[in-house]
Every structure is written in structure tokens, then in C-alpha cells.
Amino acid sequence: MGAADPSRPAVSFPDALSSRQQWLEPFEWYRQMRADSPVRYDPQRDLWDVFRYDDVKYVLDTDSVFSADPTTMPGFETQVADAGDEPPAVFETMLFADPPEHARLRGLVQEFFQPRAIAEQAGQIRELTDSYLEGLENEFDLVSEVAYPIPVDVIAMMLGVPTDDRRQFKQWSDTLIERPSAQTEAALQAYQQRQQAVQQEMSAYFSALIEARRAEPQDDLISAVIDADIERQRLSHRELIGFCTLLLVAGNITTTNLITNAMRCFTSQPRVIDELNAGELSISSAIEEALRYRSPVQAVFRVATEPTELGGRTIPEGTGVVAWLGSANRDERIFDAADEFVADRQPNQHLSFGYGTHYCLGAPLARLEAQIALQSLLERFETFEPLETELQPIRSSFIYGVEAYPVLVS
């Protein structure tokens, strides 16, 4: 999962996508930007935007020029000092680390997310999914009844935290990814206070859990990571808190929106559901196309570490760069019929899980959870029809999905 620098939330969202409908369907704006301003500077946000596939891929794959660490931006330490707080522990995770530190942090945990290790979770995920589908009626909200609880329970079980705290996890996650309701001083101050409060709550929650596992290890991921070491290096206490925070938030939000966005794609073309039910179409291929067509993460944030030429423009050192994955995935230079949902698209080299060093560690888990959830829904119901409602996009700068998706099934 990618994210913007949480210390600069007010300037991370372009005006062109500020309305409900624009953020529900940002793809026309992407198309215009790819054609007219593939690399552009936005003075209002003091950020550079990158839209074409090859340029986005270059940003993601060139760690020496585009840093994932927001603390490298000039003035970051001053902003943190002015806020009277230290940077959130999540800043000490692999998500915001550059090589070689990134390799150390990722190396301590990556064995737990290898495809073989994740495949061993399939039976438990299937049982959990069935338990949620058992009580469904003919009308239900896909997000609250299926797409949210399954991923958060899976990551909670892996971490070793109580699934009864699910509501609290969702509140924390929603707050951490939200953007300010307005750019007024009052709105920004309220936003920052909410962010700080949630970060403190999560830090206290995981700190207590880590200490409990140190005293009495259990068969869970937190206990395993506490003891994990590479070349006699272990995660510090703050790094452990950051890791738990990252896993809880990234482990549920991305997959929740993958499941929901995929069903939005499927229900827009009923024949896709028919072909999936008949075994004529691979569920994995359909999920990959949903990832391309409606990526759960629309953009990632980087910082230019030196002046660099890109798309005929010179990006200055120390400036923020937003690489728009959602636009790259619709680039007509790379994908035939790029604005069409082609469920059996091959090849499908989308960038929805990133690229290069920071390729999403949880990609195998997200794919498995989505496949089991969607396949189980298709096995239980023959037809899916979205109910008439005004969809509300998630209030986030870069996370893409809807707050609710009510469906009628039979």
C-alpha cells in the first residue's frame, strides 16, 4: 500500500478530483493529463504529478532518485517539532524506508508473506468467509458484511489481536487514510488532532500487546516478528509498533477495496458473472483486471532526492512527487482498450501493487483473500445486482473505493 506524507495532507489532493463524482470516476481526468500534462507541477499543492505508465514505473523503480521516506523533504523536522510530537511509528516501517534500510526491515518479515506461507492460510480464510456468508440475506451491503470484516479478521488473527476489536480497527484505519474536509485552518487543526489521537491510541494498544508477547510468546505473527532477526538485527520497539500499525491498516483497507471494486466491475458486466459461474473465466484473471481497472490504491508518494528530468520537465530536488497508479493502469500506450474492463486480459502488467523495491509485501494475501471471498459469493449466489444508491467514495487522497455497496442477490 502507498501513502502520501501524513504531515502534508492538506495539499495532497488535486482540485480536479475534489467532488464526489470526480473521485468516483477520476479516469477522464487521468486521460486528459496523460495527453496534455503527463508530468506536471501543481503550485497549489506544491507537488509534481506523474500520469503515464512508463514514467510512473520509472518513479517506482528508481529509489536513488525518488525516496519513499517523507522525512527527507525540507522542513519536515520543523513541521513535526511545531506540532509538538514525534513522527508516527509507521514512518519507521518498510513502507517509508529506502535501501538498504528497506531490505533490513522487509527481510525480517517477508518469509511470513511468501506465497507458500500465505497458501497455508487458505483453509482458515475459507472457513472465516463461510461464517460471514452464512447469515447473508437477499439484500446486503457488500462492504460492511463481507469486504471489510474478512480481511481485518484475517490480519487480526495473523497478528494475534482480538477480532472483537474490529470496530476499533476500522475507526483507526478510516481516520489514518482520511483527508481533511476542507483546507481551512480550523479543518486542518481538527484533522491533525484526530490523526495524533489515533496514532497515540494505536501506539498504546500495540505497545501493550508487544510487551505481553515478550512475556508470554504465542503462535502469532507479533511473537514471531519479535524474535525474528537477520544478521543479528531485530526490530526496535517503535519499529514493532509501526509494523503492527502498517499491517493492520494496509492489510485490511487495500483488500476491502479490492473485493468491493472487483464486484463493482463484475456487476457492471453481468456476463462476467455468468462466465465465472460456468467456469469459462478464471477468477484470478478477473481479479487482476479489477486491480488494473479500479485499483484500490490510486497513487503513491515519493520525494525527489536530486534534480531529475522526467517527461521533458525538470523536477527539483526535495519536492514531492505523486505517481498516479490509477492513471498508469489506464494508459492506452500500454493496454489495448484501456478504458474497458476485459476480464480475461492477458498479459496484464498493472502497477496496482507497485513495482520494484516497494512491491507490495501483502500482494499474495490480498489476492488470496479476494479470490476466496469472491469465489465463495459466486458459489452461494447466482445473480448480483447493485441496488439503487448514491455511492460515496472513501474520504482519502489515494485510497480508492466506496463506503458502501448494497447488492441484491438470488
C-alpha positions, 0 to 999 in steps of 0.5 A: 500500500502507498501513502502520501506524507501524513504531515502534508495532507492538506495539499495532497489532493488535486482540485480536479478530483475534489467532488464526489463524482470526480473521485468516483470516476477520476479516469477522464481526468487521468486521460486528459493529463496523460495527453496534455500534462503527463508530468506536471507541477501543481503550485497549489499543492506544491507537488509534481504529478506523474500520469503515464505508465512508463514514467510512473514505473520509472518513479517506482523503480528508481529509489536513488532518485525518488525516496519513499521516506517523507522525512527527507523533504525540507522542513519536515523536522520543523513541521513535526517539532511545531506540532509538538510530537514525534513522527508516527511509528509507521514512518519507521516501517518498510513502507517509508524506508529506502535501501538498504534500510528497506531490505533490513526491515522487509527481510525480517518479515517477508518469509511470513508473506511468501506465497507458500506461507500465505497458501497455508492460510487458505483453509482458515480464510475459507472457513472465516468467509463461510461464517460471514456468508452464512447469515447473508440475506437477499439484500446486503451491503457488500462492504460492511458484511463481507469486504471489510470484516474478512480481511481485518479478521484475517490480519487480526488473527495473523497478528494475534489481536482480538477480532472483537476489536474490529470496530476499533480497527476500522475507526483507526484505519478510516481516520489514518487514510482520511483527508481533511474536509476542507483546507481551512485552518480550523479543518486542518487543526481538527484533522491533525488532532484526530490523526495524533489521537489515533496514532497515540491510541494505536501506539498504546494498544500495540505497545501493550500487546508487544510487551505481553508477547515478550512475556508470554510468546504465542503462535502469532505473527507479533511473537514471531516478528519479535524474535525474528532477526537477520544478521543479528538485527531485530526490530526496535520497539517503535519499529514493532509498533509501526509494523503492527500499525502498517499491517493492520491498516494496509492489510485490511483497507487495500483488500476491502477495496479490492473485493468491493471494486472487483464486484463493482466491475463484475456487476457492471458486466453481468456476463462476467458473472455468468462466465465465472459461474460456468467456469469459462473465466478464471477468477484470478484473471478477473481479479487482476483486471479489477486491480488494473481497472479500479485499483484500490490504491490510486497513487503513491508518494515519493520525494525527489532526492536530486534534480531529475528530468522526467517527461521533458520537465525538470523536477527539483530536488526535495519536492514531492512527487505523486505517481498516479497508479490509477492513471498508469493502469489506464494508459492506452500506450500500454493496454489495448482498450484501456478504458474497458474492463476485459476480464480475461486480459492477458498479459496484464502488467498493472502497477496496482501493487507497485513495482520494484523495491516497494512491491507490495509485501501483502500482494499474495494475501490480498489476492488470496483473500479476494479470490476466496471471498469472491469465489465463495459469493459466486458459489452461494449466489447466482445473480448480483445486482447493485441496488439503487444508491448514491455511492460515496467514495472513501474520504482519502487522497489515494485510497480508492473505493466506496463506503458502501455497496448494497447488492441484491442477490438470488 
